[in-house]
Amino acid sequence: MDVWVGKYLSLYLLKIGGHDMIKERYLRVLAAALMAMPFVSFSSTITINDPFYNQMASQDLVNAIFQQSEDLALVNIAPEIDRGVAKRALDAMTCATEDGQQIDKLLVVDMSMPARTKRLWAFDVSDLDNPVLITRDYVAHGSGSDVSAKGRAAKFSNIPDSNMTSLGLYRIAEKYQGKNGWSRRLDGLFAKFNSKARDRAVVLHPSNYVRDDYVGRSQGCPAVNQRTMDKLEEAGLSNAYLYIDGQDDELQTLVSACAEKRRARLLAEATRRFEESFGLFATSLIFNEPSASSSFLSWALPESEFIPAPIINTEGACLIDRSRHGLRLSA
């Protein structure tokens, strides 16, 4: 018996997307994949002969779903940003964003770049598929991160009185009037890297030592010029993150691992909701690559735990077992 899905399931998945932008993004991609399928038969093979899906077949599927387009979308509108930095910023945002939370702005700072380059990018990410570049400009680093005053941040710390820049993701918090003008307090969201931002009075503030012809050093704050601060406030910082990247392998590992766990939870939840409505007890996407061998991720979903498990497919086809009630989709 053939079960027709196509546009019907696509519309359903879009409907249950909710307000969580990361979850909604996953559901949109899943819906798009389903729209490529005219029907699902429990005794036949589904083949998607599309270059995009074939490329996804050789990657970690979760990464492909969440990062294949978003980090590239940022690079497309801001070609000077390093794609790895863009990916980590989005990974950090994915990791920190709670269900139902809407993040509208994402500020990204690449501290591997010299101070005399415009290494801060501010994006409107209210629509992850179509981000908007708000501004790109200069930003200062801490004097403790650049003791020789060569214009490059080489060391980073979360320790009070270190005068160093702290890496990681921050929530941009309340606005206040400080000695440098209207500023924004920052809540560090990565325990080991920037959790003492409030204690250290690390804030986002304008400064007269950040100019087009000169960028000084701060006491650890990501200081910007007044022009940039005005643009950011005009764009709105009520639902915004700041991600500061630097040359730190531990940070990169932490961000990646945390985001993967978050994505696995979202995938499990989306799959569970799909199954509850359609009576399927295991759900997977199939990406068939016309090559001698391919690898992809499929998800087995036991009752007790949802854990993504890799499956290596050596024949360019796949088999997903829906054991309960005899439902079986096979190649």
KETORBA-27911 format. One line per field, with one value per atom (N, C-alpha, C): residue number from 0; x, y, z; atom name. Coordinates in steps of 0.1 Angstrom, whole numbers. Example, Ala and Ser with C-alpha at 12.3 -4.5 7.8 and 13.67 -1.06 7.14 Angstrom:
REM residues 2
pos (0:0:0:1:1:1)
X (132:123:132:128:137:129)
Y (-57:-45:-33:-22:-11:0)
Z (78:78:78:71:71:79)
site (N:CA:C:N:CA:C)
This chain:
REM residues 331
pos (0:0:0:1:1:1:2:2:2:3:3:3:4:4:4:5:5:5:6:6:6:7:7:7:8:8:8:9:9:9:10:10:10:11:11:11:12:12:12:13:13:13:14:14:14:15:15:15:16:16:16:17:17:17:18:18:18:19:19:19:20:20:20:21:21:21:22:22:22:23:23:23:24:24:24:25:25:25:26:26:26:27:27:27:28:28:28:29:29:29:30:30:30:31:31:31:32:32:32:33:33:33:34:34:34:35:35:35:36:36:36:37:37:37:38:38:38:39:39:39:40:40:40:41:41:41:42:42:42:43:43:43:44:44:44:45:45:45:46:46:46:47:47:47:48:48:48:49:49:49:50:50:50:51:51:51:52:52:52:53:53:53:54:54:54:55:55:55:56:56:56:57:57:57:58:58:58:59:59:59:60:60:60:61:61:61:62:62:62:63:63:63:64:64:64:65:65:65:66:66:66:67:67:67:68:68:68:69:69:69:70:70:70:71:71:71:72:72:72:73:73:73:74:74:74:75:75:75:76:76:76:77:77:77:78:78:78:79:79:79:80:80:80:81:81:81:82:82:82:83:83:83:84:84:84:85:85:85:86:86:86:87:87:87:88:88:88:89:89:89:90:90:90:91:91:91:92:92:92:93:93:93:94:94:94:95:95:95:96:96:96:97:97:97:98:98:98:99:99:99:100:100:100:101:101:101:102:102:102:103:103:103:104:104:104:105:105:105:106:106:106:107:107:107:108:108:108:109:109:109:110:110:110:111:111:111:112:112:112:113:113:113:114:114:114:115:115:115:116:116:116:117:117:117:118:118:118:119:119:119:120:120:120:121:121:121:122:122:122:123:123:123:124:124:124:125:125:125:126:126:126:127:127:127:128:128:128:129:129:129:130:130:130:131:131:131:132:132:132:133:133:133:134:134:134:135:135:135:136:136:136:137:137:137:138:138:138:139:139:139:140:140:140:141:141:141:142:142:142:143:143:143:144:144:144:145:145:145:146:146:146:147:147:147:148:148:148:149:149:149:150:150:150:151:151:151:152:152:152:153:153:153:154:154:154:155:155:155:156:156:156:157:157:157:158:158:158:159:159:159:160:160:160:161:161:161:162:162:162:163:163:163:164:164:164:165:165:165:166:166:166:167:167:167:168:168:168:169:169:169:170:170:170:171:171:171:172:172:172:173:173:173:174:174:174:175:175:175:176:176:176:177:177:177:178:178:178:179:179:179:180:180:180:181:181:181:182:182:182:183:183:183:184:184:184:185:185:185:186:186:186:187:187:187:188:188:188:189:189:189:190:190:190:191:191:191:192:192:192:193:193:193:194:194:194:195:195:195:196:196:196:197:197:197:198:198:198:199:199:199:200:200:200:201:201:201:202:202:202:203:203:203:204:204:204:205:205:205:206:206:206:207:207:207:208:208:208:209:209:209:210:210:210:211:211:211:212:212:212:213:213:213:214:214:214:215:215:215:216:216:216:217:217:217:218:218:218:219:219:219:220:220:220:221:221:221:222:222:222:223:223:223:224:224:224:225:225:225:226:226:226:227:227:227:228:228:228:229:229:229:230:230:230:231:231:231:232:232:232:233:233:233:234:234:234:235:235:235:236:236:236:237:237:237:238:238:238:239:239:239:240:240:240:241:241:241:242:242:242:243:243:243:244:244:244:245:245:245:246:246:246:247:247:247:248:248:248:249:249:249:250:250:250:251:251:251:252:252:252:253:253:253:254:254:254:255:255:255:256:256:256:257:257:257:258:258:258:259:259:259:260:260:260:261:261:261:262:262:262:263:263:263:264:264:264:265:265:265:266:266:266:267:267:267:268:268:268:269:269:269:270:270:270:271:271:271:272:272:272:273:273:273:274:274:274:275:275:275:276:276:276:277:277:277:278:278:278:279:279:279:280:280:280:281:281:281:282:282:282:283:283:283:284:284:284:285:285:285:286:286:286:287:287:287:288:288:288:289:289:289:290:290:290:291:291:291:292:292:292:293:293:293:294:294:294:295:295:295:296:296:296:297:297:297:298:298:298:299:299:299:300:300:300:301:301:301:302:302:302:303:303:303:304:304:304:305:305:305:306:306:306:307:307:307:308:308:308:309:309:309:310:310:310:311:311:311:312:312:312:313:313:313:314:314:314:315:315:315:316:316:316:317:317:317:318:318:318:319:319:319:320:320:320:321:321:321:322:322:322:323:323:323:324:324:324:325:325:325:326:326:326:327:327:327:328:328:328:329:329:329:330:330:330)
X (9:0:9:7:14:8:16:12:17:8:12:15:27:31:33:44:47:43:34:31:22:15:6:15:25:34:42:46:54:46:34:25:23:22:20:33:44:57:59:55:56:47:35:25:30:37:41:54:59:73:74:63:63:72:76:83:98:103:117:123:132:137:146:154:162:154:144:135:127:123:115:124:137:146:147:149:149:137:125:113:111:116:115:123:135:144:138:133:126:115:107:95:100:111:116:120:126:130:118:108:96:89:90:83:90:103:110:105:97:93:78:75:61:53:59:51:62:57:65:58:66:61:69:62:68:75:76:83:92:95:103:114:122:133:129:133:132:146:146:159:157:166:166:178:176:187:188:194:196:210:217:231:232:222:223:222:212:210:221:226:238:250:252:263:260:248:245:247:246:248:261:271:285:289:280:283:275:278:269:256:245:233:228:230:226:233:246:254:249:246:241:228:219:206:207:215:215:226:236:247:250:244:247:244:233:228:231:230:231:244:255:268:272:268:270:262:250:242:249:256:263:275:282:294:290:278:274:271:266:264:275:285:297:309:313:324:337:339:352:352:341:341:345:353:358:346:345:333:333:345:346:341:344:339:324:319:305:298:303:297:297:309:309:299:298:288:274:271:258:256:267:267:264:271:270:255:250:236:226:229:220:221:233:235:227:227:222:207:202:188:178:169:160:147:139:127:118:113:104:111:124:131:134:132:135:147:158:170:169:170:169:182:192:205:216:226:238:251:259:271:282:291:302:315:325:338:348:358:369:382:385:397:410:409:422:426:418:421:428:437:443:432:435:426:423:433:431:423:416:407:393:383:369:365:366:365:352:343:330:319:310:299:286:276:263:253:246:236:222:212:198:195:193:191:176:167:153:148:153:151:164:166:179:182:172:174:179:175:178:183:195:201:204:205:208:220:230:242:238:239:236:247:259:271:283:295:308:317:324:333:344:351:362:357:365:362:375:376:388:389:401:404:411:411:417:432:437:452:459:453:460:461:453:454:464:470:479:490:497:507:517:521:532:526:513:506:509:509:511:498:487:474:467:472:466:463:452:448:454:463:470:466:461:457:443:436:422:420:411:409:396:391:378:382:394:399:397:391:390:404:404:416:427:424:433:434:424:423:423:420:420:406:405:392:388:375:370:362:365:359:345:338:325:313:301:288:283:278:272:258:250:236:238:234:234:222:225:215:211:208:202:211:204:211:212:224:226:235:234:242:255:267:280:289:301:310:314:311:314:301:290:278:269:258:249:256:255:262:253:258:250:258:252:258:257:267:268:268:260:260:267:278:286:279:278:270:279:292:301:309:306:311:326:334:348:354:347:353:349:336:332:321:320:309:311:323:325:325:318:317:311:300:294:304:310:319:331:335:346:341:328:323:326:326:329:315:315:303:306:295:296:293:304:303:310:306:313:325:335:347:354:360:367:381:385:398:396:383:381:376:385:383:387:384:388:404:410:425:432:425:432:423:428:420:428:424:432:428:432:429:421:412:403:408:400:403:396:392:386:373:368:355:356:346:345:340:349:345:345:335:333:332:332:330:315:313:299:290:296:288:282:291:286:276:278:269:255:255:242:235:242:236:230:238:233:220:220:208:197:199:188:182:191:186:179:182:176:184:186:195:187:174:166:167:169:170:183:194:206:217:226:238:250:261:274:283:290:299:313:322:336:344:350:358:373:381:396:402:415:423:424:414:413:406:414:408:398:400:390:376:376:364:357:364:359:352:359:354:341:341:330:318:319:308:302:311:306:299:304:298:285:284:272:261:264:255:249:258:254:244:246:236:222:223:211:203:211:204:198:205:200:187:186:173:162:165:155:151:160:156:147:151:143:129:128:115:106:113:105:101:109:106:95:95:85:71:71:59:53:63:59:53:59:54:40:39:26:14:17:6:4:15:14:16:18:19:31:42:54:63:69:77:92:96:110:110:116:116:130:133:146:145:154:155:165:162:171:177:190:197:205:202:208:218:230:241:245:245:249:264:270:284:286:299:302:299:301:299:295:287:284:281:282:279:269:260:250:246:238:233:218:215:201:198:185:182:173:178:170:164:151:144:138:145:139:130:121:112:119:130:136:145:151:162:163:165:167:182:189:204:207:213:217:228:226:236:240:253:258:256:252:251:260:268:277:270:267:261:271:274:284:279:266:260:252:253:245:230:226:212:210:198:197:184:184:172:169:157:152:141:143:133:123:111:100:94:100:97:83:78:65:54:44:33:37:50:54:57:58:61:76:79:93:95:105:109:122:123:136:140:153:159:156)
Y (-12:0:12:22:34:45:51:62:75:83:96:106:112:122:136:138:150:162:170:183:183:172:171:171:163:162:175:180:193:204:205:215:213:200:196:200:196:199:214:222:236:241:235:239:237:226:223:229:237:243:251:258:266:279:284:297:295:283:281:281:291:293:282:276:264:252:249:238:240:252:255:253:257:255:240:232:217:212:217:212:216:228:233:225:221:213:199:194:180:181:192:194:194:202:203:189:181:168:159:161:153:157:170:175:169:165:159:144:139:125:125:119:118:109:98:90:81:75:66:52:43:29:21:12:4:-8:-8:-20:-15:-2:3:12:17:25:40:49:63:68:74:79:94:102:116:120:122:125:140:146:160:163:171:174:178:186:191:179:170:159:149:147:138:143:156:162:159:160:158:144:134:120:117:125:122:130:136:144:140:145:144:151:144:149:161:160:171:183:182:194:200:191:196:203:198:204:218:219:232:241:236:245:246:238:238:251:257:270:282:281:292:299:291:297:302:295:300:313:314:326:338:336:347:351:341:343:350:347:353:368:372:387:393:386:391:383:384:375:375:386:387:378:374:366:352:346:332:323:313:304:296:292:285:293:306:315:316:318:319:306:295:282:281:285:284:294:305:315:309:303:297:285:277:266:270:281:286:291:298:302:291:280:268:262:262:255:263:276:284:287:287:291:280:285:277:275:265:263:275:280:291:305:305:317:322:335:341:350:347:356:363:376:385:390:392:397:388:387:380:388:392:399:389:390:380:388:384:391:380:382:373:379:375:380:374:365:361:371:381:392:403:411:422:433:441:452:462:464:474:469:458:453:453:455:455:440:436:422:420:429:427:428:418:418:417:425:424:419:409:403:403:406:403:389:380:366:362:371:368:358:359:349:342:330:324:321:320:317:330:341:354:364:361:371:384:394:408:413:418:424:438:441:454:463:459:467:458:463:457:468:466:477:472:482:479:475:467:464:462:467:466:453:449:437:442:433:437:438:448:450:438:430:418:407:408:398:402:414:419:428:421:428:436:431:438:449:451:462:461:448:447:446:448:449:435:425:412:406:400:393:379:376:363:354:360:353:357:348:351:346:352:348:352:345:348:353:355:359:374:378:392:399:411:419:415:406:401:411:419:429:421:409:401:400:398:395:381:379:365:360:348:343:337:333:326:334:329:335:343:355:364:367:368:374:389:397:411:415:421:424:439:443:456:468:478:491:500:507:516:527:538:550:549:547:546:557:557:568:569:559:559:562:565:567:555:554:543:530:520:508:496:484:472:462:457:447:434:425:412:401:391:379:368:363:353:339:332:319:307:308:297:297:287:288:290:283:284:296:301:311:326:328:342:344:334:335:346:352:363:376:377:390:401:398:408:412:402:405:414:412:419:432:435:447:447:435:435:438:449:453:457:459:464:479:487:501:509:521:530:535:539:545:554:564:573:568:557:551:540:539:530:539:542:551:545:551:546:546:556:557:551:546:541:532:520:512:509:514:511:498:497:484:488:478:480:472:472:464:450:446:433:435:447:449:449:445:446:460:470:484:487:495:499:514:519:534:538:551:555:553:554:551:537:527:513:511:517:515:521:532:538:529:523:514:502:496:485:488:499:502:505:511:514:501:491:478:471:473:466:455:455:445:438:438:432:416:411:396:393:395:395:387:381:374:381:380:384:372:368:356:362:359:363:350:349:338:341:331:333:320:320:308:300:291:283:270:259:246:241:244:239:246:259:265:259:257:252:238:230:216:217:226:228:233:242:248:237:230:219:208:203:192:197:209:214:215:220:222:209:199:186:179:181:176:183:196:204:199:197:193:179:170:157:157:166:167:173:183:188:178:171:160:150:146:136:141:153:159:160:165:166:153:143:129:124:126:121:127:140:146:141:139:133:119:111:97:97:106:107:110:117:121:111:104:95:80:77:63:56:64:57:57:46:45:47:49:52:60:71:80:84:83:87:93:101:106:97:95:86:95:94:102:91:89:79:85:81:86:76:80:70:68:63:60:47:42:29:28:38:38:52:52:64:62:73:72:83:80:89:86:95:93:89:79:75:75:76:77:65:57:46:52:51:58:48:42:34:42:35:42:50:45:52:63:63:73:76:88:92:96:87:89:87:97:95:85:76:65:64:65:64:50:50:38:40:30:31:22:29:22:20:8:5:2:3:0:11:23:34:33:25:24:22:22:20:13:8:1:6:11:15:6:0:-10:-3:-3:1:-12:-18:-31:-33:-23:-24:-24:-32:-33:-37:-42:-48:-37:-25:-14:-15:-15:-17:-9:-1:6:1:-5:-12:-8:-10:-7:-19)
Z (0:0:0:-9:-10:-1:6:15:9:4:-3:8:6:16:9:2:-6:1:-6:-1:11:13:25:38:38:50:51:40:40:47:43:49:64:68:82:90:84:92:93:83:85:96:97:106:120:123:137:140:132:134:147:151:163:161:172:172:174:176:178:164:162:148:144:153:149:146:155:152:139:137:125:112:113:102:99:109:107:100:105:99:85:82:68:58:63:54:53:64:63:53:54:45:31:29:15:9:18:14:10:18:16:3:0:-12:-25:-23:-34:-37:-28:-29:-33:-45:-49:-40:-35:-25:-18:-7:1:0:-4:-5:5:13:23:17:4:-3:-14:-14:-26:-21:-30:-27:-30:-22:-24:-29:-41:-46:-49:-43:-46:-54:-67:-76:-77:-67:-67:-61:-67:-63:-48:-44:-30:-20:-23:-14:-15:-27:-29:-21:-21:-13:2:6:20:24:15:18:23:19:23:36:42:54:66:77:89:86:86:81:89:102:111:108:106:102:89:79:66:68:76:77:83:93:101:96:89:86:71:63:49:43:47:41:50:63:72:72:74:74:60:50:37:34:39:38:44:56:62:54:48:40:27:22:9:11:23:25:32:37:43:39:27:21:29:36:43:56:61:73:70:79:78:80:71:71:84:89:101:113:113:124:123:111:109:114:111:115:130:137:151:158:152:158:157:146:145:154:155:164:178:182:196:198:188:189:190:182:183:196:202:215:226:225:236:235:223:221:227:235:242:233:236:228:230:219:219:219:220:220:206:204:191:192:185:184:171:172:160:155:164:160:165:156:160:156:166:164:165:155:154:153:162:163:160:151:148:154:166:172:167:157:150:140:137:128:136:129:136:139:149:153:142:133:123:111:113:103:109:100:105:108:120:124:132:132:138:127:127:118:127:123:130:119:123:114:120:111:115:111:121:118:121:121:124:114:101:91:87:92:90:76:68:54:46:52:45:55:61:70:63:71:66:74:67:73:77:90:96:95:99:98:99:95:97:101:112:117:126:132:141:155:162:176:183:196:203:211:214:223:236:246:258:258:266:266:271:280:285:275:264:253:243:244:235:242:251:260:252:240:232:224:224:217:202:197:182:174:181:174:172:179:177:191:193:205:205:214:214:226:237:249:253:259:263:277:285:299:304:314:321:335:338:351:354:365:368:369:365:365:355:346:336:324:323:311:298:298:286:280:267:261:265:266:269:257:252:241:244:234:236:233:237:234:246:242:253:249:259:257:259:249:251:259:271:281:282:294:296:291:288:283:296:296:308:303:311:308:316:309:316:313:317:315:300:292:278:270:277:270:271:263:264:260:269:267:270:268:270:279:289:297:290:294:287:297:294:302:294:300:294:296:285:285:285:284:284:297:306:320:321:314:315:308:298:290:293:296:297:308:317:327:337:338:348:341:330:323:332:339:348:359:365:376:371:359:353:347:347:341:326:319:305:298:291:284:270:263:249:250:246:248:237:234:225:231:223:229:218:223:214:209:215:211:200:195:184:172:163:152:139:128:115:113:120:119:130:140:152:160:165:173:185:197:209:216:228:236:248:251:262:275:285:297:296:284:281:274:273:267:251:245:230:227:228:226:211:207:193:192:180:179:181:182:185:173:161:149:149:153:153:164:175:186:182:176:172:162:152:143:149:159:166:174:181:189:180:169:159:154:151:147:157:170:181:187:200:206:217:217:228:227:216:214:206:212:205:212:205:210:204:211:207:208:197:197:194:203:201:198:187:183:183:186:186:184:184:182:195:197:209:205:205:201:210:223:233:231:228:226:213:203:191:193:201:204:212:222:231:223:214:206:197:191:182:189:200:207:213:219:225:214:202:192:187:186:181:190:203:213:212:210:208:195:185:172:173:180:182:190:200:208:199:191:182:172:166:157:163:175:182:184:189:191:179:168:155:150:152:147:156:169:178:174:171:168:154:145:132:134:142:144:151:161:168:159:149:140:129:125:113:116:129:133:129:126:122:134:138:150:148:136:133:120:120:109:105:92:87:73:70:56:49:37:29:18:17:6:-2:-14:-22:-31:-30:-38:-48:-61:-72:-73:-62:-63:-56:-57:-52:-37:-30:-15:-10:0:6:21:29:43:46:56:59:74:80:93:92:99:101:116:119:134:137:146:152:165:167:178:187:197:207:216:224:232:243:248:260:256:245:242:227:224:210:208:202:200:185:178:164:163:154:152:137:135:121:114:102:94:82:79:67:56:45:34:23:20:10:-4:-6:-19:-25:-19:-24:-22:-13:-10:5:10:25:28:40:45:59:61:74:79:91:96:105:102:111:116:126:130:136:144:150:140:141:132:118:117:104:93:97:88:84:71:67:54:54:42:38:26:23:9:6:-7:-16)
site (N:CA:C:N:CA:C:N:CA:C:N:CA:C:N:CA:C:N:CA:C:N:CA:C:N:CA:C:N:CA:C:N:CA:C:N:CA:C:N:CA:C:N:CA:C:N:CA:C:N:CA:C:N:CA:C:N:CA:C:N:CA:C:N:CA:C:N:CA:C:N:CA:C:N:CA:C:N:CA:C:N:CA:C:N:CA:C:N:CA:C:N:CA:C:N:CA:C:N:CA:C:N:CA:C:N:CA:C:N:CA:C:N:CA:C:N:CA:C:N:CA:C:N:CA:C:N:CA:C:N:CA:C:N:CA:C:N:CA:C:N:CA:C:N:CA:C:N:CA:C:N:CA:C:N:CA:C:N:CA:C:N:CA:C:N:CA:C:N:CA:C:N:CA:C:N:CA:C:N:CA:C:N:CA:C:N:CA:C:N:CA:C:N:CA:C:N:CA:C:N:CA:C:N:CA:C:N:CA:C:N:CA:C:N:CA:C:N:CA:C:N:CA:C:N:CA:C:N:CA:C:N:CA:C:N:CA:C:N:CA:C:N:CA:C:N:CA:C:N:CA:C:N:CA:C:N:CA:C:N:CA:C:N:CA:C:N:CA:C:N:CA:C:N:CA:C:N:CA:C:N:CA:C:N:CA:C:N:CA:C:N:CA:C:N:CA:C:N:CA:C:N:CA:C:N:CA:C:N:CA:C:N:CA:C:N:CA:C:N:CA:C:N:CA:C:N:CA:C:N:CA:C:N:CA:C:N:CA:C:N:CA:C:N:CA:C:N:CA:C:N:CA:C:N:CA:C:N:CA:C:N:CA:C:N:CA:C:N:CA:C:N:CA:C:N:CA:C:N:CA:C:N:CA:C:N:CA:C:N:CA:C:N:CA:C:N:CA:C:N:CA:C:N:CA:C:N:CA:C:N:CA:C:N:CA:C:N:CA:C:N:CA:C:N:CA:C:N:CA:C:N:CA:C:N:CA:C:N:CA:C:N:CA:C:N:CA:C:N:CA:C:N:CA:C:N:CA:C:N:CA:C:N:CA:C:N:CA:C:N:CA:C:N:CA:C:N:CA:C:N:CA:C:N:CA:C:N:CA:C:N:CA:C:N:CA:C:N:CA:C:N:CA:C:N:CA:C:N:CA:C:N:CA:C:N:CA:C:N:CA:C:N:CA:C:N:CA:C:N:CA:C:N:CA:C:N:CA:C:N:CA:C:N:CA:C:N:CA:C:N:CA:C:N:CA:C:N:CA:C:N:CA:C:N:CA:C:N:CA:C:N:CA:C:N:CA:C:N:CA:C:N:CA:C:N:CA:C:N:CA:C:N:CA:C:N:CA:C:N:CA:C:N:CA:C:N:CA:C:N:CA:C:N:CA:C:N:CA:C:N:CA:C:N:CA:C:N:CA:C:N:CA:C:N:CA:C:N:CA:C:N:CA:C:N:CA:C:N:CA:C:N:CA:C:N:CA:C:N:CA:C:N:CA:C:N:CA:C:N:CA:C:N:CA:C:N:CA:C:N:CA:C:N:CA:C:N:CA:C:N:CA:C:N:CA:C:N:CA:C:N:CA:C:N:CA:C:N:CA:C:N:CA:C:N:CA:C:N:CA:C:N:CA:C:N:CA:C:N:CA:C:N:CA:C:N:CA:C:N:CA:C:N:CA:C:N:CA:C:N:CA:C:N:CA:C:N:CA:C:N:CA:C:N:CA:C:N:CA:C:N:CA:C:N:CA:C:N:CA:C:N:CA:C:N:CA:C:N:CA:C:N:CA:C:N:CA:C:N:CA:C:N:CA:C:N:CA:C:N:CA:C:N:CA:C:N:CA:C:N:CA:C:N:CA:C:N:CA:C:N:CA:C:N:CA:C:N:CA:C:N:CA:C:N:CA:C:N:CA:C:N:CA:C:N:CA:C:N:CA:C:N:CA:C:N:CA:C:N:CA:C:N:CA:C:N:CA:C:N:CA:C:N:CA:C:N:CA:C:N:CA:C:N:CA:C:N:CA:C:N:CA:C:N:CA:C:N:CA:C:N:CA:C:N:CA:C:N:CA:C:N:CA:C:N:CA:C:N:CA:C:N:CA:C:N:CA:C:N:CA:C:N:CA:C:N:CA:C:N:CA:C:N:CA:C:N:CA:C:N:CA:C:N:CA:C:N:CA:C:N:CA:C:N:CA:C:N:CA:C:N:CA:C:N:CA:C:N:CA:C:N:CA:C:N:CA:C:N:CA:C:N:CA:C:N:CA:C:N:CA:C:N:CA:C:N:CA:C:N:CA:C:N:CA:C:N:CA:C:N:CA:C:N:CA:C:N:CA:C:N:CA:C:N:CA:C:N:CA:C:N:CA:C:N:CA:C:N:CA:C:N:CA:C:N:CA:C:N:CA:C:N:CA:C:N:CA:C:N:CA:C:N:CA:C:N:CA:C:N:CA:C:N:CA:C:N:CA:C:N:CA:C:N:CA:C:N:CA:C:N:CA:C:N:CA:C:N:CA:C:N:CA:C:N:CA:C:N:CA:C:N:CA:C:N:CA:C:N:CA:C:N:CA:C:N:CA:C:N:CA:C:N:CA:C:N:CA:C)
